[in-house]
Amino acid sequence: MTEQKLQRLWEHIELSQNWLECDTSTIDDLSPSWFERREILQSNSKEYQEFIVELKREHAIETGIVERMYDLDKGITETFIKKGFVESYISHNDTNIPVPKLFSHLSDHLDAVDFVFDVVKENRDLTVSFIKELHALVTRNQEYAEGRDQLGNRTKIALRKGIFKIHENNPTREDGTKILYCPPEHVQTEMENLVSFYNDAENRTVHPLICATWFHHAFTTIHPFQDGNGRVARLLASLILIKHGLFPFTVLREEARSKYIDALEKADAHEFQSLVDYFAEGQKRYIEKALNLKEVSSSSFDEVVDIFSDRIENWHKKTAVDRESHLIEARNCVFDFCFEQLKSISNQLEAKLNGNANITIRKCSFKREKEQDYYYGQIIKYANRHNYYFNRNYPRGWMTFRVKLAENRKYQLCITMHHYGYEDSTLAIGAFLEFLIPHGSHDRIDEALPLEIRPHIISLAGDVTAKEKNIAAFVKSAVTLTMAQIASEL
């Protein structure tokens, strides 16, 4: 009989230096603009309030799907997120469990998310007793946990709600490896250590993204409850992020296996950056959406007049000389850095092309107002394709990277810098590729070619030179995709 392979995930809790050295620039490049915008949206925006409600519903739905408690059709999921959990919206073929049971789970999950937001608002400490309370709430309508008897057969175990496990809960992976979490006799001590290390990290102002990611991973290696650990882990990570002005941590069903589980398994092997990146990508996705929310939506005349008056006053303050000077300098720094990157890449390529293609680059900085509108229509289409508001009220700049193979075979990559959303300190760096044909004395754009690269969004607040690494990666990626597209057509 082949001996079963064992893998012990749990180790005594600590916040190692390897965690502290993880790169958080994915959201650091953008978050200053969000923190400026957040206060305004919280004060006035009904769109923002509804956005938060929708994020709560999304979390409530997806967390159960990820745990395979139920399935729910994608279409009805969108309806539930937008309109709320209403039984009349659903038919029996939209889910794989009885509808009343589905709604009891959804209700528990949503109440648990609301509870987390309330705890943050009340500035309540994160304690072991709170974690037990949260578990009891999220499993309120769950009677059993899956387990195995002494012969290894699947069986149901009565779920102890808000109480740490008294039996091992060690699952077996598809390859036959048995995963060993923290033994029941050590759970209480390890959970106290986890909370203690977290409070120390908060006192040391460790980056909240690292705090949330580390806490989530450490919690999953302890696996303190008989069941519901994944749901509670994501709620606790959400609490840490929300406390610092960010958003709930939600794992979408389509990412669960390909990104989330893969990143967790890398963290199990002490490679933490992938999990930090996954957390950061989710927060960045929500920040970008929030920056596109309007402060003023349809409301009564008197409410709109008050908001309108405040906005004009804030606008005058924002156009104060010091702020305006910083934004202008930051925009120009970003533009100049992008152009230097493009020029460097162009020189590297020309050295390898042996004269078989001609590369030329042009630029129009934020200062050259007459030429800023050259790609206005393309920017609008690009923004629409990537679902964001292109703020035309602020300056724009662009640069082109043209590859000429023959007179009738020319391609042009356009990298554009323009303002994103409703916050004046947020800049989008976009990229689109076009095919050019001769037209009299100049070339005419014949068609846009597929170049599926999302805009790189950064904040102009703070030190923009700290954001150069990710800007350089974006420019290089845009040129790489351009070369790949041209090569595929030859």
C-alpha positions as CSV (number, residue, x, y, z in Angstrom):
1,M,0.0,0.0,0.0
2,T,1.4,3.4,-1.1
3,E,2.1,5.7,1.8
4,Q,0.0,8.9,1.6
5,K,2.0,12.1,1.0
6,L,1.6,14.8,3.7
7,Q,2.1,18.5,3.5
8,R,2.1,20.6,6.7
9,L,1.1,24.2,5.8
10,W,0.9,25.5,9.3
11,E,3.9,27.0,10.9
12,H,4.1,29.1,14.1
13,I,2.7,32.5,13.2
14,E,5.1,35.4,12.4
15,L,5.3,38.3,10.1
16,S,8.6,37.7,8.4
17,Q,10.8,40.2,6.6
18,N,10.0,38.6,3.3
19,W,6.4,39.7,3.7
20,L,7.5,43.3,4.6
21,E,9.6,43.5,1.4
22,C,6.7,42.7,-1.0
23,D,6.1,45.3,-3.7
24,T,2.8,47.2,-3.3
25,S,3.3,49.7,-6.1
26,T,0.3,48.3,-8.1
27,I,-2.0,50.3,-5.9
28,D,0.5,52.8,-4.5
29,D,0.8,54.4,-8.0
30,L,-2.9,55.2,-7.9
31,S,-4.2,55.3,-4.3
32,P,-3.3,59.0,-3.5
33,S,-5.9,60.1,-6.1
34,W,-8.4,57.7,-4.5
35,F,-7.9,59.0,-1.0
36,E,-8.4,62.6,-2.3
37,R,-11.6,61.6,-4.1
38,R,-12.9,59.3,-1.3
39,E,-13.7,62.0,1.2
40,I,-15.8,63.9,-1.4
41,L,-17.7,60.9,-2.5
42,Q,-18.4,59.8,1.0
43,S,-19.9,63.2,1.8
44,N,-22.2,63.7,-1.2
45,S,-22.3,60.9,-3.7
46,K,-25.4,58.6,-3.9
47,E,-23.6,56.8,-6.7
48,Y,-20.8,55.9,-4.3
49,Q,-23.2,54.7,-1.6
50,E,-24.8,52.4,-4.1
51,F,-21.4,51.3,-5.4
52,I,-20.5,50.1,-1.8
53,V,-23.8,48.4,-1.5
54,E,-23.2,46.5,-4.8
55,L,-19.7,45.5,-3.6
56,K,-21.2,44.0,-0.5
57,R,-23.7,42.0,-2.5
58,E,-21.0,40.9,-4.9
59,H,-18.9,39.7,-2.0
60,A,-21.9,37.9,-0.4
61,I,-22.6,36.0,-3.7
62,E,-19.1,35.1,-4.8
63,T,-17.8,34.0,-1.5
64,G,-20.3,31.1,-1.4
65,I,-19.6,30.2,-5.0
66,V,-15.9,30.0,-4.4
67,E,-16.5,27.7,-1.5
68,R,-18.8,25.5,-3.7
69,M,-21.8,26.0,-1.3
70,Y,-24.0,26.8,-4.3
71,D,-23.8,27.9,-7.9
72,L,-25.6,30.9,-9.4
73,D,-26.1,31.9,-13.0
74,K,-23.9,34.9,-14.1
75,G,-26.9,36.8,-15.4
76,I,-29.0,36.5,-12.2
77,T,-25.8,37.4,-10.3
78,E,-25.6,40.7,-12.0
79,T,-29.3,41.3,-11.3
80,F,-28.8,40.5,-7.6
81,I,-25.8,42.8,-7.4
82,K,-27.7,45.7,-9.0
83,K,-31.2,45.2,-7.5
84,G,-30.8,43.2,-4.3
85,F,-31.6,39.6,-3.3
86,V,-35.2,39.3,-4.4
87,E,-36.6,35.8,-4.7
88,S,-39.0,36.7,-7.5
89,Y,-36.0,37.4,-9.8
90,I,-34.7,33.8,-9.7
91,S,-36.0,30.6,-11.3
92,H,-35.0,27.1,-10.2
93,N,-32.5,26.6,-13.1
94,D,-30.5,29.6,-12.0
95,T,-29.0,27.7,-9.1
96,N,-28.1,24.2,-8.1
97,I,-29.6,24.2,-4.6
98,P,-33.1,24.9,-3.3
99,V,-33.9,28.6,-3.5
100,P,-34.8,29.0,0.2
101,K,-31.4,27.5,1.1
102,L,-29.6,29.8,-1.3
103,F,-31.3,32.9,0.2
104,S,-30.4,31.8,3.7
105,H,-26.7,31.6,2.7
106,L,-26.8,34.9,0.9
107,S,-28.5,36.6,3.8
108,D,-25.8,35.3,6.2
109,H,-23.0,36.4,3.9
110,L,-24.5,39.8,3.4
111,D,-25.1,40.3,7.1
112,A,-21.5,39.3,7.8
113,V,-20.2,41.9,5.3
114,D,-22.4,44.6,6.8
115,F,-21.1,43.6,10.3
116,V,-17.5,44.1,9.1
117,F,-18.4,47.6,7.8
118,D,-20.1,48.4,11.1
119,V,-17.1,47.2,13.2
120,V,-14.8,49.5,11.2
121,K,-17.2,52.4,11.6
122,E,-17.3,51.8,15.4
123,N,-13.5,51.4,15.5
124,R,-13.8,48.1,17.3
125,D,-10.6,46.1,17.9
126,L,-9.9,43.0,16.0
127,T,-9.9,40.2,18.7
128,V,-10.2,36.5,18.9
129,S,-13.7,36.8,20.4
130,F,-14.7,39.0,17.4
131,I,-13.4,36.4,15.0
132,K,-15.6,33.8,16.7
133,E,-18.6,36.1,16.5
134,L,-18.0,36.7,12.8
135,H,-17.8,32.9,12.2
136,A,-21.1,32.4,14.0
137,L,-22.8,35.0,11.8
138,V,-21.5,33.8,8.5
139,T,-22.4,30.2,9.3
140,R,-25.8,31.0,10.9
141,N,-27.8,28.9,8.6
142,Q,-25.2,26.1,8.0
143,E,-25.9,23.0,10.0
144,Y,-23.1,20.7,8.9
145,A,-19.5,20.6,7.8
146,E,-18.1,17.9,5.5
147,G,-15.7,15.5,7.2
148,R,-14.4,11.9,6.9
149,D,-14.9,9.0,9.3
150,Q,-12.1,6.6,10.5
151,L,-12.3,4.7,7.2
152,G,-11.9,7.8,5.1
153,N,-15.4,7.9,3.9
154,R,-17.2,11.3,3.5
155,T,-19.6,12.1,6.3
156,K,-21.4,15.2,7.7
157,I,-20.3,16.7,11.0
158,A,-22.5,19.0,13.1
159,L,-20.9,22.5,12.6
160,R,-19.7,24.2,15.8
161,K,-20.6,27.9,15.2
162,G,-18.2,30.5,16.6
163,I,-16.2,27.7,18.3
164,F,-12.7,26.5,17.3
165,K,-12.4,23.0,15.9
166,I,-11.9,20.0,18.1
167,H,-11.2,17.6,15.2
168,E,-8.5,17.8,12.5
169,N,-9.8,19.3,9.2
170,N,-7.1,18.1,6.7
171,P,-8.4,17.9,3.1
172,T,-6.8,15.8,0.4
173,R,-5.8,17.4,-2.9
174,E,-6.5,15.9,-6.3
175,D,-2.9,14.5,-6.4
176,G,-3.6,12.6,-3.2
177,T,-1.5,14.9,-0.9
178,K,-3.1,15.4,2.5
179,I,-2.9,19.0,3.8
180,L,-2.2,19.4,7.5
181,Y,-3.4,22.6,9.1
182,C,-2.9,23.7,12.7
183,P,-3.8,20.9,15.2
184,P,-6.9,21.7,17.3
185,E,-4.8,21.8,20.6
186,H,-2.7,24.7,19.2
187,V,-5.5,26.8,17.6
188,Q,-6.3,29.1,20.5
189,T,-2.7,30.0,21.1
190,E,-2.0,30.5,17.4
191,M,-5.1,32.7,16.9
192,E,-4.0,34.8,19.9
193,N,-0.5,35.1,18.3
194,L,-2.1,36.1,14.9
195,V,-4.1,38.9,16.5
196,S,-1.1,40.0,18.5
197,F,1.2,40.1,15.4
198,Y,-1.5,42.0,13.5
199,N,-1.9,44.7,16.2
200,D,1.9,45.1,16.3
201,A,2.0,45.5,12.5
202,E,-0.7,48.2,12.7
203,N,1.3,50.0,15.4
204,R,4.3,49.9,13.1
205,T,2.2,51.2,10.2
206,V,2.9,48.2,8.0
207,H,1.3,48.7,4.6
208,P,-2.4,47.7,4.9
209,L,-2.2,45.6,1.7
210,I,0.6,43.5,3.2
211,C,-1.2,43.3,6.6
212,A,-4.4,42.1,4.9
213,T,-2.7,39.6,2.6
214,W,-0.4,38.2,5.4
215,F,-3.4,37.9,7.9
216,H,-5.5,36.1,5.3
217,H,-2.8,33.6,4.5
218,A,-1.8,33.0,8.1
219,F,-5.5,32.5,9.0
220,T,-5.9,29.9,6.2
221,T,-2.8,27.9,7.4
222,I,-4.3,27.7,10.9
223,H,-7.8,26.9,9.6
224,P,-9.2,27.4,13.1
225,F,-12.8,26.4,12.5
226,Q,-14.3,23.1,11.3
227,D,-15.7,24.8,8.2
228,G,-16.2,28.4,7.0
229,N,-12.5,29.3,7.2
230,G,-12.2,30.7,3.6
231,R,-15.3,32.9,4.1
232,V,-14.0,34.3,7.4
233,A,-10.5,34.8,6.1
234,R,-11.8,36.9,3.2
235,L,-14.0,38.9,5.6
236,L,-11.1,39.6,8.0
237,A,-8.9,40.7,5.1
238,S,-11.7,42.9,4.0
239,L,-12.0,44.5,7.5
240,I,-8.3,45.4,7.4
241,L,-8.6,46.9,4.0
242,I,-11.8,48.8,4.7
243,K,-10.3,50.2,7.9
244,H,-7.6,51.9,5.7
245,G,-10.0,53.4,3.2
246,L,-9.9,50.5,0.7
247,F,-12.5,48.0,-0.4
248,P,-13.7,44.4,0.5
249,F,-11.5,41.6,-0.6
250,T,-13.7,39.6,-3.1
251,V,-12.6,36.6,-5.0
252,L,-14.5,36.3,-8.3
253,R,-15.5,32.8,-9.4
254,E,-13.6,33.0,-12.6
255,E,-10.4,33.9,-10.7
256,A,-10.7,31.3,-7.9
257,R,-8.7,28.5,-9.4
258,S,-6.5,30.3,-11.9
259,K,-5.3,33.2,-9.6
260,Y,-6.5,33.0,-6.0
261,I,-5.7,29.3,-5.2
262,D,-2.5,29.4,-7.3
263,A,-1.3,32.5,-5.4
264,L,-2.2,30.9,-2.0
265,E,-0.2,27.8,-2.9
266,K,2.8,29.9,-3.8
267,A,2.5,31.7,-0.5
268,D,2.4,28.3,1.2
269,A,5.8,27.8,-0.3
270,H,7.0,31.2,1.0
271,E,6.6,33.0,-2.3
272,F,4.4,35.9,-1.1
273,Q,4.5,38.4,-3.9
274,S,1.9,36.7,-6.1
275,L,-0.7,36.8,-3.4
276,V,0.1,40.5,-2.6
277,D,-0.3,41.2,-6.3
278,Y,-3.6,39.4,-6.4
279,F,-4.9,41.4,-3.5
280,A,-3.6,44.6,-5.2
281,E,-5.2,43.9,-8.5
282,G,-8.6,43.6,-6.9
283,Q,-8.2,46.8,-5.0
284,K,-7.0,48.6,-8.1
285,R,-10.0,47.3,-10.0
286,Y,-12.4,48.9,-7.4
287,I,-10.4,52.1,-7.1
288,E,-10.6,52.6,-10.9
289,K,-14.3,52.1,-10.8
290,A,-14.8,54.5,-7.9
291,L,-12.7,57.2,-9.6
292,N,-15.3,57.2,-12.3
293,L,-18.3,57.8,-10.0
294,K,-20.0,61.1,-10.0
295,E,-20.2,63.2,-6.9
296,V,-23.5,64.7,-8.0
297,S,-26.3,62.5,-9.2
298,S,-30.0,63.2,-9.8
299,S,-31.5,64.6,-6.6
300,S,-33.7,67.5,-5.4
301,F,-33.0,71.0,-6.6
302,D,-32.0,72.3,-3.2
303,E,-29.5,69.3,-2.6
304,V,-27.9,69.9,-6.1
305,V,-27.6,73.6,-5.5
306,D,-25.8,73.0,-2.2
307,I,-23.4,70.4,-3.8
308,F,-22.9,72.6,-6.8
309,S,-21.9,75.5,-4.6
310,D,-19.5,73.4,-2.6
311,R,-18.0,71.9,-5.7
312,I,-17.3,75.4,-7.2
313,E,-15.6,76.4,-3.9
314,N,-13.5,73.2,-3.9
315,W,-12.7,73.7,-7.6
316,H,-11.3,77.2,-6.8
317,K,-9.2,75.8,-4.0
318,K,-7.9,73.0,-6.3
319,T,-6.8,75.6,-8.8
320,A,-4.6,77.3,-6.2
321,V,-1.2,78.0,-7.6
322,D,0.7,75.4,-5.5
323,R,-1.5,72.5,-6.5
324,E,-1.8,73.5,-10.1
325,S,2.0,73.9,-10.3
326,H,2.5,70.4,-8.8
327,L,0.1,68.8,-11.3
328,I,1.7,70.5,-14.3
329,E,5.2,69.4,-13.2
330,A,4.0,65.9,-12.4
331,R,2.3,65.5,-15.8
332,N,5.4,66.8,-17.6
333,C,7.6,64.4,-15.7
334,V,5.4,61.4,-16.6
335,F,5.4,62.5,-20.3
336,D,9.1,63.0,-20.5
337,F,9.8,59.7,-18.8
338,C,7.4,57.8,-21.2
339,F,9.1,59.4,-24.2
340,E,12.6,58.5,-23.0
341,Q,11.4,54.9,-22.5
342,L,10.0,54.9,-26.1
343,K,13.1,56.4,-27.5
344,S,15.3,53.8,-25.7
345,I,13.2,51.0,-27.0
346,S,13.3,52.4,-30.5
347,N,17.1,52.5,-30.5
348,Q,17.3,48.9,-29.3
349,L,14.9,47.8,-32.1
350,E,16.7,49.7,-34.9
351,A,19.9,48.1,-33.9
352,K,18.4,44.6,-34.6
353,L,16.4,45.4,-37.7
354,N,19.4,45.8,-40.1
355,G,17.6,48.5,-42.0
356,N,14.6,46.3,-42.9
357,A,12.2,48.6,-41.2
358,N,12.2,52.3,-40.4
359,I,11.1,53.5,-37.0
360,T,10.2,57.1,-36.2
361,I,8.7,58.6,-33.0
362,R,6.9,61.9,-32.6
363,K,5.5,63.6,-29.6
364,C,3.0,66.3,-28.6
365,S,3.5,67.3,-24.9
366,F,0.8,68.8,-22.6
367,K,2.1,72.2,-23.5
368,R,1.3,72.1,-27.3
369,E,-2.4,72.8,-27.1
370,K,-2.9,73.1,-30.9
371,E,-2.0,69.4,-31.5
372,Q,-3.6,67.9,-28.5
373,D,-6.8,67.1,-30.3
374,Y,-5.2,65.0,-33.0
375,Y,-6.3,61.7,-31.3
376,Y,-9.4,63.0,-29.5
377,G,-11.8,60.6,-31.2
378,Q,-9.5,57.6,-30.7
379,I,-9.1,58.4,-26.9
380,I,-12.9,58.5,-26.6
381,K,-13.3,55.1,-28.2
382,Y,-10.4,53.7,-26.1
383,A,-12.0,55.0,-22.9
384,N,-15.4,53.6,-23.9
385,R,-13.9,50.2,-24.7
386,H,-12.2,50.1,-21.2
387,N,-15.3,51.6,-19.5
388,Y,-14.0,54.8,-17.9
389,Y,-14.7,58.5,-18.1
390,F,-12.1,60.5,-20.2
391,N,-11.9,63.9,-18.5
392,R,-11.5,66.2,-21.5
393,N,-11.3,69.3,-19.2
394,Y,-7.6,68.8,-18.5
395,P,-4.6,68.8,-20.9
396,R,-3.6,65.8,-23.0
397,G,-0.4,64.6,-24.5
398,W,0.6,61.9,-27.0
399,M,3.5,60.2,-28.7
400,T,3.6,57.9,-31.7
401,F,5.9,55.0,-32.5
402,R,5.7,54.4,-36.3
403,V,7.0,51.3,-38.0
404,K,7.4,51.6,-41.8
405,L,7.9,48.4,-43.7
406,A,7.0,49.9,-47.2
407,E,5.1,52.9,-48.5
408,N,1.9,51.0,-48.3
409,R,2.7,49.1,-45.1
410,K,2.9,51.4,-42.1
411,Y,1.8,50.8,-38.5
412,Q,1.5,53.4,-35.7
413,L,1.4,52.8,-32.0
414,C,-0.1,55.8,-30.2
415,I,0.6,56.3,-26.5
416,T,-1.7,58.9,-25.0
417,M,-1.7,60.6,-21.6
418,H,-5.1,62.0,-20.5
419,H,-7.0,62.5,-17.3
420,Y,-9.1,59.6,-15.9
421,G,-12.4,59.9,-14.0
422,Y,-13.5,62.9,-12.0
423,E,-10.4,63.5,-9.8
424,D,-8.0,66.0,-11.3
425,S,-4.9,64.2,-10.1
426,T,-5.6,60.9,-11.9
427,L,-3.8,60.2,-15.2
428,A,-4.4,57.4,-17.7
429,I,-1.7,56.2,-20.0
430,G,-3.4,54.5,-22.9
431,A,-2.2,52.7,-26.1
432,F,-3.8,51.8,-29.4
433,L,-2.4,50.6,-32.7
434,E,-3.4,51.8,-36.2
435,F,-2.7,50.8,-39.8
436,L,-1.7,53.7,-42.0
437,I,-2.2,54.2,-45.8
438,P,-0.7,56.9,-48.1
439,H,-3.1,59.7,-48.7
440,G,-1.8,62.6,-50.8
441,S,1.1,64.4,-48.9
442,H,0.4,62.6,-45.6
443,D,-0.7,59.2,-44.3
444,R,-4.3,58.5,-43.3
445,I,-5.4,56.1,-40.6
446,D,-7.1,53.2,-42.3
447,E,-8.2,51.1,-39.3
448,A,-7.5,50.5,-35.6
449,L,-5.9,47.1,-34.9
450,P,-6.5,44.9,-31.9
451,L,-4.1,45.9,-29.1
452,E,-5.8,44.6,-26.0
453,I,-3.9,46.5,-23.3
454,R,-5.7,48.2,-20.5
455,P,-4.7,51.8,-19.6
456,H,-2.2,52.2,-16.9
457,I,-3.7,54.5,-14.2
458,I,-1.6,56.6,-11.9
459,S,-2.0,59.4,-9.4
460,L,-0.1,62.6,-10.0
461,A,-0.1,63.3,-6.2
462,G,3.0,62.6,-4.3
463,D,6.3,61.5,-5.9
464,V,5.7,60.5,-9.5
465,T,9.3,59.2,-9.9
466,A,8.4,56.4,-7.6
467,K,5.9,55.2,-10.2
468,E,8.4,55.0,-13.1
469,K,9.0,51.2,-12.8
470,N,5.3,50.3,-13.6
471,I,5.1,53.1,-16.3
472,A,8.2,51.7,-18.0
473,A,6.7,48.2,-17.9
474,F,3.5,49.5,-19.5
475,V,5.4,51.2,-22.4
476,K,7.5,48.1,-23.0
477,S,4.3,45.9,-23.0
478,A,2.6,48.2,-25.5
479,V,5.6,48.0,-27.9
480,T,5.9,44.3,-27.4
481,L,2.2,43.8,-28.4
482,T,2.7,46.1,-31.3
483,M,5.7,44.0,-32.6
484,A,3.6,40.8,-32.0
485,Q,0.7,42.1,-34.0
486,I,2.8,43.3,-36.9
487,A,4.7,40.0,-37.0
488,S,1.5,38.0,-37.1
489,E,0.4,39.9,-40.2
490,L,3.6,39.2,-42.2
